[in-house]
Amino acid sequence: MRIGWVQNRPLPGNREDNLAQVEALIGTHRADLWVLPELFATGYLMADRQALARLAEPLSDGPTPAFLQELAARRECAFVAGVALADRGGLYNAAVAVDASGLRAVYRKVHLFDTERRVFDPGEGPYPVVDLAGARVGIMICFDWRFPEAARALALGGAQVIAHPSNLVLPHCQTAMVTRALENRVFTVTANRVGSEVLGGMSAVFTGASRIVDPEGRVLSDGPEDDIAVDVVEVDPTRADDKAINASNDLFADRRPGAYTARRA
Ligand code: ACM
Protein backbone atom coordinates (compact mmCIF):
# COMPACT_ATOMS: atom_id res chain seq x y z
CA MET A 1 0.00 0.00 0.00
CA ARG A 2 1.23 3.50 -0.85
CA ILE A 3 0.50 6.24 1.70
CA GLY A 4 1.35 9.89 1.27
CA TRP A 5 1.04 13.34 2.73
CA VAL A 6 0.48 16.71 1.14
CA GLN A 7 2.02 19.75 2.84
CA ASN A 8 0.26 22.91 1.59
CA ARG A 9 0.24 26.66 2.24
CA PRO A 10 -3.45 27.62 2.13
CA LEU A 11 -4.68 31.12 1.37
CA PRO A 12 -7.05 32.08 4.20
CA GLY A 13 -10.67 31.91 3.06
CA ASN A 14 -9.82 31.03 -0.55
CA ARG A 15 -11.19 27.54 -0.93
CA GLU A 16 -11.03 27.40 -4.70
CA ASP A 17 -7.31 28.19 -4.85
CA ASN A 18 -6.56 25.89 -1.92
CA LEU A 19 -8.26 22.90 -3.55
CA ALA A 20 -6.41 23.66 -6.80
CA GLN A 21 -3.10 23.90 -4.90
CA VAL A 22 -3.59 20.44 -3.40
CA GLU A 23 -4.51 18.91 -6.75
CA ALA A 24 -1.43 20.52 -8.34
CA LEU A 25 0.82 19.25 -5.52
CA ILE A 26 -0.47 15.71 -5.95
CA GLY A 27 0.20 16.12 -9.66
CA THR A 28 1.24 12.78 -11.08
CA HIS A 29 2.23 11.25 -7.72
CA ARG A 30 0.34 8.06 -6.95
CA ALA A 31 -0.84 6.88 -3.54
CA ASP A 32 -3.63 4.66 -2.26
CA LEU A 33 -4.20 6.91 0.75
CA TRP A 34 -3.43 10.62 0.94
CA VAL A 35 -3.49 12.55 4.21
CA LEU A 36 -4.06 16.31 3.89
CA PRO A 37 -3.59 18.94 6.62
CA GLU A 38 -6.15 20.18 9.13
CA LEU A 39 -8.45 22.90 7.67
CA PHE A 40 -6.50 22.59 4.41
CA ALA A 41 -9.17 24.31 2.30
CA THR A 42 -9.94 27.31 4.51
CA GLY A 43 -6.84 28.27 6.47
CA TYR A 44 -6.63 28.10 10.25
CA LEU A 45 -7.43 31.35 12.07
CA MET A 46 -11.10 32.37 12.23
CA ALA A 47 -11.98 35.96 13.20
CA ASP A 48 -15.10 34.83 15.04
CA ARG A 49 -17.86 32.26 14.91
CA GLN A 50 -19.69 34.15 12.14
CA ALA A 51 -16.58 34.06 9.95
CA LEU A 52 -16.23 30.33 10.62
CA ALA A 53 -19.94 29.77 9.83
CA ARG A 54 -19.40 31.38 6.41
CA LEU A 55 -16.59 28.92 5.61
CA ALA A 56 -17.89 25.77 7.28
CA GLU A 57 -19.42 23.14 5.01
CA PRO A 58 -22.17 20.56 5.40
CA LEU A 59 -21.17 16.94 4.84
CA SER A 60 -23.90 16.23 2.30
CA ASP A 61 -23.07 18.77 -0.42
CA GLY A 62 -20.00 20.63 0.82
CA PRO A 63 -17.54 21.59 -1.94
CA THR A 64 -14.51 20.10 -0.15
CA PRO A 65 -15.91 16.57 0.39
CA ALA A 66 -17.24 16.72 -3.21
CA PHE A 67 -13.78 17.75 -4.50
CA LEU A 68 -12.14 14.93 -2.54
CA GLN A 69 -14.61 12.33 -3.81
CA GLU A 70 -14.19 13.45 -7.43
CA LEU A 71 -10.39 13.39 -7.13
CA ALA A 72 -10.51 10.01 -5.37
CA ALA A 73 -12.57 8.56 -8.22
CA ARG A 74 -10.33 10.06 -10.89
CA ARG A 75 -7.05 9.06 -9.20
CA GLU A 76 -8.26 5.76 -7.65
CA CYS A 77 -7.25 6.73 -4.14
CA ALA A 78 -8.67 7.75 -0.78
CA PHE A 79 -8.23 10.83 1.40
CA VAL A 80 -8.24 11.77 5.06
CA ALA A 81 -8.43 15.55 5.16
CA GLY A 82 -9.24 18.35 7.58
CA VAL A 83 -12.41 20.33 6.91
CA ALA A 84 -14.40 23.07 8.65
CA LEU A 85 -17.70 21.31 9.19
CA ALA A 86 -21.22 22.61 9.82
CA ASP A 87 -23.45 19.80 11.01
CA ARG A 88 -25.63 18.68 13.92
CA GLY A 89 -26.30 22.36 14.57
CA GLY A 90 -22.62 22.92 15.43
CA LEU A 91 -19.35 24.07 13.86
CA TYR A 92 -16.52 21.56 14.01
CA ASN A 93 -12.83 21.32 13.23
CA ALA A 94 -13.24 17.94 11.54
CA ALA A 95 -11.53 15.38 9.35
CA VAL A 96 -13.29 13.35 6.71
CA ALA A 97 -12.31 10.01 5.18
CA VAL A 98 -13.41 9.92 1.55
CA ASP A 99 -12.94 7.47 -1.31
CA ALA A 100 -14.54 7.07 -4.73
CA SER A 101 -17.72 5.73 -3.09
CA GLY A 102 -18.12 8.92 -1.03
CA LEU A 103 -17.85 9.80 2.64
CA ARG A 104 -16.55 6.88 4.72
CA ALA A 105 -15.98 8.46 8.16
CA VAL A 106 -15.95 11.78 9.96
CA TYR A 107 -14.07 12.83 13.08
CA ARG A 108 -14.83 16.04 15.00
CA LYS A 109 -11.74 17.27 16.88
CA VAL A 110 -11.96 16.43 20.57
CA HIS A 111 -9.03 18.48 21.93
CA LEU A 112 -9.43 22.05 20.67
CA PHE A 113 -6.25 24.17 20.80
CA ASP A 114 -6.06 27.73 22.08
CA THR A 115 -8.11 30.14 19.87
CA GLU A 116 -10.00 27.21 18.30
CA ARG A 117 -11.95 27.09 21.56
CA ARG A 118 -13.53 30.48 20.78
CA VAL A 119 -15.15 29.37 17.53
CA PHE A 120 -15.40 25.58 17.22
CA ASP A 121 -17.60 23.18 19.14
CA PRO A 122 -15.63 20.26 20.62
CA GLY A 123 -16.22 16.78 19.24
CA GLU A 124 -17.14 14.02 21.64
CA GLY A 125 -15.51 10.98 20.06
CA PRO A 126 -15.40 8.10 19.57
CA TYR A 127 -12.26 8.22 17.46
CA PRO A 128 -13.10 6.50 14.13
CA VAL A 129 -11.29 3.53 12.61
CA VAL A 130 -12.35 2.95 9.01
CA ASP A 131 -11.46 0.36 6.35
CA LEU A 132 -9.96 2.61 3.71
CA ALA A 133 -7.65 1.98 0.76
CA GLY A 134 -6.76 -1.50 2.02
CA ALA A 135 -5.95 -0.64 5.64
CA ARG A 136 -7.72 0.04 8.92
CA VAL A 137 -7.22 3.78 9.24
CA GLY A 138 -7.70 5.70 12.48
CA ILE A 139 -8.19 9.46 12.52
CA MET A 140 -7.06 12.15 14.95
CA ILE A 141 -6.32 15.85 14.40
CA CYS A 142 -3.25 17.91 15.29
CA PHE A 143 -3.32 18.80 19.04
CA ASP A 144 -4.69 15.31 19.77
CA TRP A 145 -1.01 14.25 19.64
CA ARG A 146 -0.53 15.84 23.07
CA PHE A 147 -3.07 13.39 24.57
CA PRO A 148 -1.63 9.87 24.18
CA GLU A 149 -5.09 8.45 24.91
CA ALA A 150 -6.21 9.45 21.38
CA ALA A 151 -3.62 7.37 19.51
CA ARG A 152 -4.01 4.57 22.08
CA ALA A 153 -7.78 4.48 21.60
CA LEU A 154 -7.29 4.24 17.83
CA ALA A 155 -4.69 1.47 18.15
CA LEU A 156 -6.86 -0.50 20.60
CA GLY A 157 -9.71 0.00 18.13
CA GLY A 158 -7.68 -1.79 15.47
CA ALA A 159 -6.08 1.05 13.54
CA GLN A 160 -3.04 0.00 11.50
CA VAL A 161 -2.41 3.52 10.20
CA ILE A 162 -3.17 6.72 12.13
CA ALA A 163 -3.98 9.58 9.77
CA HIS A 164 -3.16 12.88 11.49
CA PRO A 165 -4.20 16.04 9.62
CA SER A 166 -2.40 18.92 11.35
CA ASN A 167 -1.76 22.66 11.51
CA LEU A 168 1.09 22.41 14.01
CA VAL A 169 2.36 25.46 15.85
CA LEU A 170 3.93 23.93 18.97
CA PRO A 171 7.35 22.27 18.92
CA HIS A 172 7.83 18.56 19.66
CA CYS A 173 4.90 16.96 17.82
CA GLN A 174 6.97 15.51 15.00
CA THR A 175 9.32 14.00 17.60
CA ALA A 176 6.42 12.81 19.75
CA MET A 177 4.87 10.99 16.79
CA VAL A 178 7.82 8.59 16.88
CA THR A 179 6.69 7.70 20.40
CA ARG A 180 2.98 7.53 19.42
CA ALA A 181 3.92 5.05 16.64
CA LEU A 182 6.28 3.05 18.85
CA GLU A 183 4.02 2.83 21.91
CA ASN A 184 1.15 1.58 19.75
CA ARG A 185 3.06 -0.26 17.02
CA VAL A 186 1.16 1.53 14.26
CA PHE A 187 2.04 3.62 11.23
CA THR A 188 1.41 7.35 11.67
CA VAL A 189 1.01 9.92 8.90
CA THR A 190 1.16 13.55 10.05
CA ALA A 191 0.23 15.97 7.24
CA ASN A 192 1.16 19.47 8.33
CA ARG A 193 1.03 22.85 6.57
CA VAL A 194 3.56 25.67 6.19
CA GLY A 195 3.29 29.45 6.23
CA SER A 196 1.82 31.82 8.78
CA GLU A 197 -1.41 33.68 9.47
CA VAL A 198 -2.11 36.93 11.30
CA LEU A 199 -5.67 37.94 12.06
CA GLY A 200 -6.76 40.58 14.56
CA GLY A 201 -4.71 39.95 17.68
CA MET A 202 -3.99 36.35 16.69
CA SER A 203 -1.02 34.90 14.86
CA ALA A 204 0.23 31.41 14.02
CA VAL A 205 3.41 30.09 12.41
CA PHE A 206 3.07 26.55 11.09
CA THR A 207 5.97 24.11 11.32
CA GLY A 208 5.72 21.87 8.24
CA ALA A 209 7.91 18.77 8.58
CA SER A 210 5.11 16.36 7.70
CA ARG A 211 6.15 12.88 8.73
CA ILE A 212 5.44 9.17 8.34
CA VAL A 213 6.61 6.81 11.10
CA ASP A 214 6.48 3.00 11.13
CA PRO A 215 5.56 0.64 14.03
CA GLU A 216 9.24 0.38 15.04
CA GLY A 217 9.44 4.16 15.38
CA ARG A 218 11.48 4.58 12.18
CA VAL A 219 10.89 7.80 10.27
CA LEU A 220 10.01 6.79 6.69
CA SER A 221 9.33 10.27 5.35
CA ASP A 222 10.13 13.78 6.52
CA GLY A 223 8.96 17.00 4.88
CA PRO A 224 10.69 20.38 4.75
CA GLU A 225 9.93 22.89 7.53
CA ASP A 226 9.12 25.85 5.32
CA ASP A 227 8.00 24.78 1.85
CA ILE A 228 5.06 23.09 0.20
CA ALA A 229 5.80 19.45 -0.57
CA VAL A 230 4.40 15.98 -1.11
CA ASP A 231 5.75 12.50 -0.42
CA VAL A 232 4.63 8.90 -0.73
CA VAL A 233 6.01 5.69 0.81
CA GLU A 234 5.17 2.04 0.35
CA VAL A 235 4.15 0.21 3.54
CA ASP A 236 2.64 -3.11 4.56
CA PRO A 237 -0.13 -2.12 6.99
CA THR A 238 -0.38 -5.68 8.38
CA ARG A 239 2.97 -5.06 10.15
CA ALA A 240 0.91 -3.04 12.62
CA ASP A 241 -1.09 -6.15 13.56
CA ASP A 242 1.97 -7.70 15.21
CA LYS A 243 2.21 -6.14 18.68
CA ALA A 244 5.16 -8.33 19.78
CA ILE A 245 8.09 -6.37 21.24
CA ASN A 246 10.26 -9.48 21.66
CA ALA A 247 9.74 -13.24 22.18
CA SER A 248 8.12 -12.71 25.58
CA ASN A 249 6.52 -9.26 25.51
CA ASP A 250 3.44 -8.14 23.61
CA LEU A 251 2.48 -4.50 23.68
CA PHE A 252 -1.25 -5.13 24.00
CA ALA A 253 -1.37 -8.52 25.77
CA ASP A 254 0.99 -7.21 28.48
CA ARG A 255 -1.12 -4.15 29.27
CA ARG A 256 -2.33 -3.98 32.89
CA PRO A 257 -5.28 -1.56 32.79
CA GLY A 258 -6.22 -2.42 36.38
CA ALA A 259 -2.83 -1.17 37.56
CA TYR A 260 -3.02 2.15 35.75
CA THR A 261 -4.16 4.27 38.67
CA ALA A 262 -2.13 6.28 41.18
CA ARG A 263 -2.34 6.67 44.94
CA ARG A 264 -0.48 9.19 47.07
CA ALA A 265 1.79 7.13 49.31
C1 ACM B 1 -3.52 22.61 16.45
O1 ACM B 1 -4.12 21.73 17.06
N1 ACM B 1 -3.87 22.98 15.25
C2 ACM B 1 -2.36 23.26 17.07
Residues whose N, C-alpha, C, O or C-beta is under 5 A from the ligand:
A	BS01	ACM	F113 C142 F143 N167 L168 V169
